[in-house]
Amino acid sequence: MKKERIRKNSFESIDFNCIMRIKALKLILYLLIFFSFSSYAATLTGKVIRVSDGDTIVVLEGITQHKIRLVGIDAPEKKQAFGNKSKETLADAVAGKTVDVDYNKRDRYKRIIGKVIYRGQDMNLRQVQMGMAWHYKQYEREQDVEDRSRYAQAEYLAQRDRAGLWSDKAPVPPWEFRKKPLEK
């Protein structure tokens, strides 16, 4: 009789433990789903110490330098028409300023892929609005739905108004320019 009680109690504790594990797994699953819908998982704040080109900056956070690739845009290459102008436009807006960078990943070059915010304004979007960058549709999945829509609309309006690079008769997107063989 004593053995039966032990077994009965063991099964009850196993059932209770099993139920608690299932509940914990459900909670973890819900949290993972919730946070996966958040486009940006982290924010860093620092001073822009270098503008490399129209879509890349270096931010100093404390004593750590972070290379930032602006998410959702692709600016003309330095050797392309509007390449230098794109860099200058971004530099005028953020060089030496303290910015927030919302991000959730790094690229294969270990650059942070992020949205740069200065005084509440999205600098990535500003580059597109001013005709200094394309909305990089190939990587738009890295943006939330609202940003995709805003960037696409901004590109449409910049193109319609012939702003920046859109004033060129036949602007060449940087991803096409990069495919061309280098001139020697």
C-alpha positions in Angstrom: 0.0 0.0 0.0 2.8 2.3 0.7 4.3 1.8 -2.7 1.0 2.7 -4.4 0.9 6.0 -2.5 4.4 6.9 -3.6 3.6 6.1 -7.2 0.4 8.1 -7.0 2.2 11.1 -5.5 5.0 10.7 -8.2 2.5 10.8 -11.0 0.8 13.8 -9.5 4.1 15.7 -9.3 5.0 14.6 -12.8 1.7 15.9 -14.1 2.2 19.2 -12.2 5.7 19.6 -13.5 4.6 18.7 -17.0 1.8 21.3 -16.9 4.2 24.0 -15.5 6.7 23.3 -18.3 4.0 23.6 -20.9 2.9 26.9 -19.5 6.5 28.2 -19.4 7.0 27.1 -23.0 3.8 28.8 -24.0 5.0 32.0 -22.3 8.3 31.9 -24.1 6.7 31.3 -27.4 4.3 34.2 -26.9 7.3 36.5 -26.0 9.3 35.3 -29.0 6.3 36.0 -31.3 5.7 39.4 -29.7 9.3 40.5 -30.0 9.7 39.2 -33.5 7.2 41.7 -34.7 9.3 44.6 -33.3 11.4 45.8 -36.2 14.2 47.2 -34.0 15.5 45.3 -31.0 18.1 47.7 -29.7 19.1 51.4 -29.8 22.6 52.9 -29.4 23.2 56.6 -28.8 26.5 58.2 -29.8 28.3 61.0 -31.7 28.7 60.8 -35.5 32.5 61.0 -35.9 32.6 60.1 -39.6 30.4 60.1 -42.7 31.9 57.5 -45.1 29.3 58.0 -47.9 25.6 58.7 -48.3 24.5 55.6 -46.5 27.3 54.8 -44.0 28.5 56.6 -40.9 30.6 55.9 -37.8 29.1 56.5 -34.4 31.2 56.8 -31.2 29.3 55.3 -28.2 31.4 55.8 -25.1 34.8 54.5 -26.3 33.4 52.1 -28.9 33.2 53.0 -32.6 30.3 51.5 -34.5 30.1 51.4 -38.3 26.4 52.0 -39.3 24.9 51.1 -42.6 21.6 53.1 -43.0 18.8 50.5 -43.3 16.4 50.7 -46.2 18.4 53.0 -48.5 21.2 52.7 -51.0 23.1 55.9 -51.9 25.2 56.5 -55.0 28.7 55.2 -54.8 31.5 57.8 -54.5 32.5 57.5 -58.1 28.9 57.9 -59.3 27.0 61.0 -60.1 25.6 62.5 -56.9 27.9 60.2 -54.8 29.8 63.1 -53.2 26.6 65.2 -52.9 24.9 62.4 -51.1 27.7 62.1 -48.6 27.8 65.9 -48.1 24.0 66.0 -47.5 24.2 63.3 -44.9 27.3 64.9 -43.3 25.6 68.3 -43.1 22.7 66.7 -41.2 24.6 64.5 -38.7 28.4 65.0 -38.6 29.4 65.8 -35.1 25.9 65.4 -33.8 24.5 62.9 -31.2 22.2 60.4 -32.8 20.1 57.4 -31.9 20.5 54.3 -34.0 17.7 51.8 -33.9 18.8 48.4 -35.2 18.3 44.6 -35.0 21.2 43.1 -37.1 24.6 43.3 -38.5 25.6 42.6 -42.1 28.4 40.3 -43.3 30.9 43.1 -42.9 29.8 43.4 -39.2 28.3 46.9 -39.8 25.2 47.7 -37.8 22.2 47.9 -40.1 20.1 50.7 -38.5 17.8 53.7 -38.7 19.6 56.9 -37.7 17.4 59.3 -35.8 18.5 62.9 -35.1 16.2 65.2 -33.1 13.3 62.9 -33.8 13.9 62.9 -37.6 14.6 59.7 -39.6 17.9 60.5 -41.4 17.6 57.5 -43.7 14.2 58.7 -44.9 15.6 62.3 -45.3 18.2 61.0 -47.7 15.5 59.5 -49.9 13.3 62.6 -49.6 16.1 64.8 -50.8 16.9 62.6 -53.8 20.2 61.5 -52.3 19.5 57.8 -52.1 17.2 55.1 -53.4 14.7 53.2 -51.3 16.6 49.8 -51.2 13.7 47.6 -52.1 15.9 44.5 -52.2 16.3 44.7 -48.5 13.0 46.4 -47.5 12.1 43.3 -45.4 14.6 44.6 -42.9 12.2 47.6 -42.3 8.8 47.6 -40.6 5.7 48.0 -42.8 5.3 51.7 -42.0 8.9 52.6 -42.9 8.6 50.6 -46.2 5.6 52.6 -47.1 7.2 56.0 -46.1 10.4 55.3 -48.0 8.6 54.1 -51.1 6.4 57.3 -51.1 9.4 59.5 -50.5 11.2 58.0 -53.4 8.2 58.4 -55.6 7.9 62.1 -54.6 11.6 62.8 -55.1 11.5 61.2 -58.5 8.4 63.1 -59.5 9.9 66.4 -58.3 13.3 65.6 -59.9 15.1 66.1 -56.6 18.8 65.3 -56.3 19.9 62.3 -58.3 16.5 62.2 -60.0 17.4 65.4 -61.9 19.8 63.2 -63.9 18.3 62.0 -67.2 19.1 58.4 -66.5 20.2 57.8 -62.9 22.0 54.5 -62.4 21.1 52.7 -59.1 24.2 51.9 -57.1 23.5 48.1 -57.1 23.7 48.3 -61.0 26.8 50.5 -60.8 28.5 48.0 -58.6 28.0 45.2 -61.2 30.0 47.1 -63.9 33.6 46.1 -64.3 36.1 48.6 -62.7 37.8 50.9 -65.1 41.6 50.6 -65.2 
